[in-house]
Amino acid sequence: MLTLDDFDFALPAELIAQHPSAERTASRLLQVADEAIHDHRFKALPALLDSGDLLVFNDTRVIRARLLGHKESGGQIEVLIERVVDARHAVAQIRASKSPRTGSRIVLEDLISMTISGRCGEQGEFFALQLTGDGDLWTLLERHGRLPLPPYITHAAGADDEARYQTVFARHPGAVAAPTAGLHFDDALLTQLAQRGIEVAWLTLHVGAGTFQPVRTQRLSEHRMHAERFVIPPATIAAIARAKARGGKVVAVGTTSLRALEAAALHGELQAGPAETDIFITPGYEFRVVERLITNFHLPKSTLLMLVSAFAGLDTIRRAYRHAIAERYRFFSYGDAMLLTRKPSELPPGQLSRQDDLPDRLPSDTSPRPPSQ
């Protein structure tokens, strides 16, 4: 059976993108299909898709979810909001020399007073917070919070990040991490796609900090994903039906779009409306909706690397990542992208491949890895 080590690889630190490309569409695009690999610029995407295809975007908006503050004892803390539950309550990660106690008070950015209501999450990794001062969380975060760049980006968020760590079509606030595949699109490219007869549709999945929680068990079957909220409007369900009826392909822009679509069809017909999912997609998963995927390059041993390996084939992803490293592609949130075609299912749903049937690991496991996201 597959283990966590099967998704390890060595990445030179200089390939971790610290800043976005000068223009959104100037990033590189690695096309992987039919055992072939082709190098492109992202602006070539319209020519790589067919008239009648459908792109499904995640239109979530990143909130200012990072806050600095102190405990009642005076000890410094850093808070990363995982989810705003309502105007007075949130779930968050807290970094401190000593975890705050339930019932204690914290003060963030010198003016936001909150009480620790308790611990939550699969392994108690999150804290439940209640606002005790005036105002509402949405307004306070927008005014006083900080943009939550991933930890492998080493600079503090600046004006450029405020614009570029947000998609041009971001509409619904709630995410604490960007749906990074969407960062490569600009208005001109969206216009070109429409001119080629490529339809677009929208869903909303608020990416939580839990997305980047490390897998803590060697056996993948023992890992439990955090839940994420999503909404798929009826118009998107109708657009998918039209695309499939005319022979077009459903192209998910990002793993978040793919997770939402596959979760909405997990028990049969694709369903519209709000829902939550903790779906964990690993090799052997039977995809029901998505046929092509646009995605960035992902962290070693991450659930997202497991997802793309399930989608395109583990051996295919290993070859693609070797190629990307050799050709000096840029990795992670501000990095380059891939266009993947779904591999035909060869296994019963949910069944993992046998480890002795696999080639050697992604692409090497001998050099130091970048820090976990």
C-alpha positions as CSV (number, residue, x, y, z in Angstrom):
1,M,0.0,0.0,0.0
2,L,1.1,3.6,-0.6
3,T,2.7,5.4,2.4
4,L,3.5,9.0,3.1
5,D,7.1,8.5,1.9
6,D,5.9,7.7,-1.6
7,F,5.0,11.4,-2.0
8,D,8.3,12.8,-0.9
9,F,10.7,14.6,-3.2
10,A,13.7,16.9,-3.0
11,L,13.3,20.5,-4.2
12,P,16.1,23.1,-4.4
13,A,15.2,26.0,-2.2
14,E,15.8,28.5,-4.9
15,L,12.9,27.0,-6.9
16,I,10.4,28.1,-4.2
17,A,8.8,31.2,-5.7
18,Q,9.1,34.2,-3.4
19,H,7.3,36.6,-5.7
20,P,4.8,36.3,-8.5
21,S,5.8,36.7,-12.1
22,A,5.8,40.2,-13.6
23,E,2.5,39.5,-15.3
24,R,0.0,36.9,-14.2
25,T,0.0,35.1,-17.6
26,A,3.8,35.2,-17.9
27,S,4.1,32.2,-15.6
28,R,5.1,28.9,-17.2
29,L,2.6,26.1,-17.9
30,L,3.6,22.4,-18.0
31,Q,1.1,20.5,-20.2
32,V,1.0,16.8,-19.2
33,A,-1.2,14.5,-21.3
34,D,-1.1,11.1,-23.0
35,E,2.4,10.4,-21.5
36,A,3.8,13.5,-23.2
37,I,5.1,16.7,-21.5
38,H,5.2,20.1,-23.2
39,D,6.5,23.4,-22.0
40,H,4.4,26.6,-22.5
41,R,3.7,30.0,-21.1
42,F,0.4,30.3,-19.3
43,K,-0.9,32.8,-21.9
44,A,-1.0,29.8,-24.3
45,L,-3.8,28.2,-22.4
46,P,-6.7,29.2,-24.8
47,A,-4.9,27.3,-27.6
48,L,-4.5,24.2,-25.4
49,L,-8.3,23.9,-24.7
50,D,-11.1,23.2,-27.2
51,S,-14.1,25.2,-28.0
52,G,-17.0,23.9,-25.9
53,D,-14.8,23.1,-22.9
54,L,-15.8,24.5,-19.5
55,L,-13.5,26.1,-16.9
56,V,-14.7,26.1,-13.3
57,F,-13.2,28.7,-11.1
58,N,-13.2,29.2,-7.3
59,D,-14.2,32.8,-6.7
60,T,-13.3,32.9,-2.9
61,R,-11.6,36.0,-1.6
62,V,-8.6,35.8,0.8
63,I,-9.3,37.7,4.1
64,R,-6.7,39.4,6.3
65,A,-6.5,36.4,8.6
66,R,-3.1,36.8,10.3
67,L,-3.1,38.7,13.6
68,L,-0.4,39.4,16.2
69,G,-1.1,40.0,19.9
70,H,-0.6,38.9,23.4
71,K,-2.1,36.8,26.2
72,E,-3.3,38.0,29.6
73,S,0.1,37.0,30.9
74,G,1.8,39.3,28.4
75,G,3.2,36.4,26.2
76,Q,3.2,37.1,22.5
77,I,1.0,35.1,20.2
78,E,0.3,34.8,16.5
79,V,-3.2,33.9,15.4
80,L,-4.2,32.6,12.0
81,I,-7.9,32.5,11.5
82,E,-9.0,29.2,10.0
83,R,-12.7,30.0,9.7
84,V,-15.0,32.9,10.6
85,V,-18.0,31.2,12.0
86,D,-20.1,34.4,12.4
87,A,-19.6,38.0,13.3
88,R,-18.6,37.0,16.9
89,H,-16.9,33.6,16.6
90,A,-14.0,32.1,14.8
91,V,-11.8,29.0,14.7
92,A,-8.0,29.7,14.5
93,Q,-4.5,28.3,14.8
94,I,-2.4,30.0,17.6
95,R,1.3,30.0,17.8
96,A,2.7,30.8,21.3
97,S,5.5,29.7,23.6
98,K,2.7,28.2,25.7
99,S,-0.8,27.5,24.5
100,P,-3.5,29.8,26.0
101,R,-5.9,28.2,28.4
102,T,-9.7,27.8,27.8
103,G,-11.5,30.8,29.3
104,S,-8.4,33.1,29.0
105,R,-8.4,36.4,27.1
106,I,-6.2,37.5,24.3
107,V,-5.7,40.9,22.7
108,L,-4.9,41.1,19.0
109,E,-3.4,44.1,17.2
110,D,-3.8,46.0,20.5
111,L,-7.5,46.4,20.1
112,I,-9.4,43.1,19.3
113,S,-10.3,41.4,22.5
114,M,-11.2,37.7,22.3
115,T,-11.8,34.8,24.7
116,I,-10.5,31.2,24.2
117,S,-13.7,29.1,24.2
118,G,-11.9,25.7,23.8
119,R,-10.0,23.4,21.5
120,C,-11.4,21.9,18.3
121,G,-10.3,20.0,15.2
122,E,-9.6,16.4,14.5
123,Q,-6.6,16.5,16.8
124,G,-7.4,19.6,18.8
125,E,-5.1,21.7,16.6
126,F,-7.5,24.7,16.4
127,F,-8.8,27.1,19.0
128,A,-12.4,28.3,19.2
129,L,-12.4,32.1,19.7
130,Q,-15.2,34.5,20.8
131,L,-15.1,38.3,20.2
132,T,-15.7,40.1,23.6
133,G,-15.2,43.7,22.4
134,D,-17.1,45.9,20.1
135,G,-17.5,45.5,16.4
136,D,-17.8,42.4,14.2
137,L,-15.0,40.1,13.1
138,W,-15.4,40.7,9.3
139,T,-14.8,44.4,9.7
140,L,-12.1,44.1,12.3
141,L,-10.1,41.6,10.2
142,E,-10.4,43.8,7.1
143,R,-9.2,46.9,9.0
144,H,-6.5,45.4,11.3
145,G,-5.6,41.9,10.0
146,R,-2.6,41.0,7.9
147,L,-2.5,39.0,4.6
148,P,-1.7,35.4,5.5
149,L,1.1,34.5,3.1
150,P,2.3,30.9,3.3
151,P,5.3,30.3,5.6
152,Y,7.6,29.3,2.8
153,I,7.3,32.9,1.5
154,T,9.9,34.6,3.6
155,H,9.0,38.3,3.2
156,A,6.3,40.1,5.0
157,A,3.2,40.9,2.9
158,G,3.5,44.1,1.0
159,A,1.4,46.1,-1.5
160,D,2.3,43.8,-4.3
161,D,1.1,40.8,-2.4
162,E,-2.1,42.5,-1.5
163,A,-2.9,42.6,-5.2
164,R,-1.3,39.4,-6.5
165,Y,-2.2,37.0,-3.7
166,Q,-5.8,37.4,-4.8
167,T,-7.4,36.3,-8.1
168,V,-8.9,39.0,-10.4
169,F,-12.3,37.4,-10.0
170,A,-12.3,37.1,-6.1
171,R,-15.8,37.9,-4.9
172,H,-16.8,36.1,-1.7
173,P,-14.5,36.7,1.4
174,G,-13.7,33.8,3.6
175,A,-10.5,32.1,2.5
176,V,-7.2,32.2,4.4
177,A,-5.2,30.9,1.5
178,A,-5.5,31.8,-2.2
179,P,-6.8,29.3,-4.7
180,T,-3.4,29.6,-6.4
181,A,-4.2,28.1,-9.8
182,G,-6.5,31.1,-10.4
183,L,-3.7,33.6,-9.8
184,H,-2.4,33.0,-13.4
185,F,-5.6,34.5,-15.0
186,D,-6.1,38.1,-15.9
187,D,-9.0,39.9,-17.6
188,A,-7.4,39.7,-21.1
189,L,-7.0,36.0,-20.8
190,L,-10.6,35.5,-19.7
191,T,-11.7,37.5,-22.8
192,Q,-9.5,35.3,-25.1
193,L,-11.0,32.1,-23.6
194,A,-14.6,33.5,-24.3
195,Q,-13.6,34.3,-27.8
196,R,-12.5,30.7,-28.4
197,G,-15.9,29.5,-27.3
198,I,-14.6,28.2,-23.9
199,E,-17.3,28.7,-21.2
200,V,-16.6,29.6,-17.6
201,A,-18.5,28.8,-14.4
202,W,-18.0,29.5,-10.7
203,L,-18.1,27.9,-7.3
204,T,-16.9,29.1,-3.9
205,L,-14.8,27.1,-1.5
206,H,-13.2,29.0,1.3
207,V,-9.7,27.6,1.6
208,G,-8.8,27.1,5.3
209,A,-5.5,27.0,7.1
210,G,-6.2,23.3,7.7
211,T,-5.6,22.7,4.0
212,F,-1.9,22.8,4.8
213,Q,-1.9,20.7,7.9
214,P,0.8,18.0,7.5
215,V,-0.1,14.4,7.1
216,R,1.1,12.9,10.4
217,T,0.7,9.2,9.7
218,Q,2.6,7.0,7.3
219,R,-0.5,5.0,6.4
220,L,-2.7,7.3,4.2
221,S,-5.8,5.5,5.2
222,E,-5.4,6.8,8.8
223,H,-5.3,10.5,7.8
224,R,-8.4,12.6,8.3
225,M,-8.9,15.7,6.3
226,H,-10.4,18.9,7.9
227,A,-13.8,20.0,6.6
228,E,-14.1,22.9,4.1
229,R,-17.2,24.8,3.2
230,F,-18.3,25.2,-0.4
231,V,-21.2,26.5,-2.5
232,I,-22.0,25.3,-6.1
233,P,-24.7,27.5,-7.7
234,P,-27.4,25.8,-9.9
235,A,-26.0,27.8,-12.9
236,T,-22.7,25.9,-12.6
237,I,-24.5,22.5,-12.5
238,A,-26.3,23.5,-15.7
239,A,-23.1,24.7,-17.3
240,I,-21.4,21.3,-16.6
241,A,-24.4,19.4,-18.0
242,R,-24.2,21.6,-21.2
243,A,-20.5,21.0,-21.6
244,K,-20.8,17.2,-21.2
245,A,-23.8,17.1,-23.6
246,R,-21.8,18.9,-26.3
247,G,-18.7,16.8,-25.8
248,G,-16.7,19.5,-24.0
249,K,-14.3,18.8,-21.1
250,V,-14.8,20.0,-17.5
251,V,-11.6,21.8,-16.5
252,A,-11.2,22.5,-12.8
253,V,-9.1,25.6,-12.1
254,G,-7.3,24.4,-9.0
255,T,-7.6,21.6,-6.6
256,T,-10.2,23.5,-4.5
257,S,-12.6,23.5,-7.5
258,L,-11.9,19.9,-8.1
259,R,-12.5,18.9,-4.5
260,A,-15.8,20.8,-4.4
261,L,-17.1,19.3,-7.7
262,E,-16.1,15.7,-6.8
263,A,-17.5,16.1,-3.3
264,A,-20.8,17.3,-4.7
265,A,-21.0,14.2,-6.9
266,L,-19.7,11.7,-4.3
267,H,-23.1,10.1,-3.8
268,G,-24.4,10.2,-7.4
269,E,-25.7,13.1,-9.4
270,L,-23.9,16.4,-9.1
271,Q,-25.7,18.5,-6.5
272,A,-26.0,22.3,-6.2
273,G,-26.1,24.3,-3.0
274,P,-24.0,24.8,0.2
275,A,-22.2,21.9,1.7
276,E,-19.0,20.8,3.6
277,T,-16.5,18.2,2.6
278,D,-13.6,16.3,4.1
279,I,-13.0,14.3,1.0
280,F,-9.4,12.8,0.8
281,I,-8.5,12.0,-2.7
282,T,-5.6,9.5,-3.1
283,P,-4.5,7.2,-6.0
284,G,-7.4,4.8,-6.8
285,Y,-10.1,7.4,-6.4
286,E,-12.7,7.3,-9.2
287,F,-13.3,10.8,-10.5
288,R,-16.9,11.5,-11.6
289,V,-16.9,15.1,-12.9
290,V,-13.5,16.7,-13.7
291,E,-11.6,15.7,-16.8
292,R,-8.7,18.2,-16.9
293,L,-7.1,20.2,-14.1
294,I,-5.0,23.4,-13.9
295,T,-2.9,23.4,-10.8
296,N,0.3,24.7,-9.3
297,F,3.2,22.5,-8.1
298,H,2.6,21.2,-4.6
299,L,4.5,20.5,-1.4
300,P,6.2,17.2,-0.7
301,K,4.1,14.7,1.3
302,S,1.0,17.0,1.0
303,T,-2.6,15.9,0.4
304,L,-2.6,18.1,-2.7
305,L,0.3,16.1,-4.2
306,M,-1.7,12.9,-3.5
307,L,-4.7,14.4,-5.2
308,V,-2.9,15.3,-8.5
309,S,-1.2,11.9,-8.4
310,A,-4.6,10.3,-8.2
311,F,-5.8,12.5,-11.1
312,A,-3.0,12.1,-13.6
313,G,-1.3,9.0,-12.3
314,L,1.5,8.7,-9.8
315,D,4.1,7.7,-12.3
316,T,3.1,10.6,-14.6
317,I,3.3,13.1,-11.8
318,R,6.7,11.8,-10.8
319,R,8.0,12.3,-14.3
320,A,6.4,15.7,-14.6
321,Y,8.0,16.9,-11.3
322,R,11.4,15.6,-12.4
323,H,11.0,17.5,-15.6
324,A,9.9,20.7,-13.8
325,I,12.8,20.6,-11.4
326,A,15.3,20.0,-14.2
327,E,13.8,22.8,-16.3
328,R,13.8,25.2,-13.3
329,Y,10.1,25.7,-13.0
330,R,9.0,27.8,-10.0
331,F,7.1,26.0,-7.2
332,F,4.2,26.6,-4.8
333,S,1.8,29.5,-4.4
334,Y,3.6,32.1,-6.5
335,G,5.1,29.5,-8.9
336,D,4.2,28.1,-12.2
337,A,1.3,25.8,-13.3
338,M,0.4,22.5,-14.8
339,L,-2.4,21.4,-17.2
340,L,-3.2,17.8,-16.4
341,T,-5.5,15.3,-18.2
342,R,-7.3,12.7,-16.1
343,K,-5.9,9.3,-16.2
344,P,-8.4,6.5,-16.9
345,S,-9.4,4.6,-13.8
346,E,-7.5,1.3,-13.4
347,L,-8.5,0.5,-9.9
348,P,-11.7,0.0,-8.0
349,P,-12.8,3.2,-6.2
350,G,-10.9,3.9,-3.0
351,Q,-8.3,1.2,-3.5
352,L,-4.7,2.1,-3.3
353,S,-1.9,0.8,-5.6
354,R,0.5,-1.7,-4.2
355,Q,3.8,-0.1,-3.3
356,D,5.8,-2.9,-5.0
357,D,4.1,-2.0,-8.3
358,L,5.4,1.6,-8.3
359,P,8.6,3.2,-9.7
360,D,11.0,4.9,-7.3
361,R,9.8,7.9,-5.3
362,L,9.1,11.5,-6.4
363,P,11.8,12.5,-7.9
364,S,14.4,11.8,-5.1
365,D,14.3,11.5,-1.3
366,T,17.9,12.3,-0.4
367,S,18.1,16.2,-0.1
368,P,16.6,18.5,2.4
369,R,13.0,19.5,1.9
370,P,11.5,23.0,1.9
371,P,9.6,23.9,5.1
372,S,6.1,22.5,5.4
373,Q,3.3,24.9,4.4
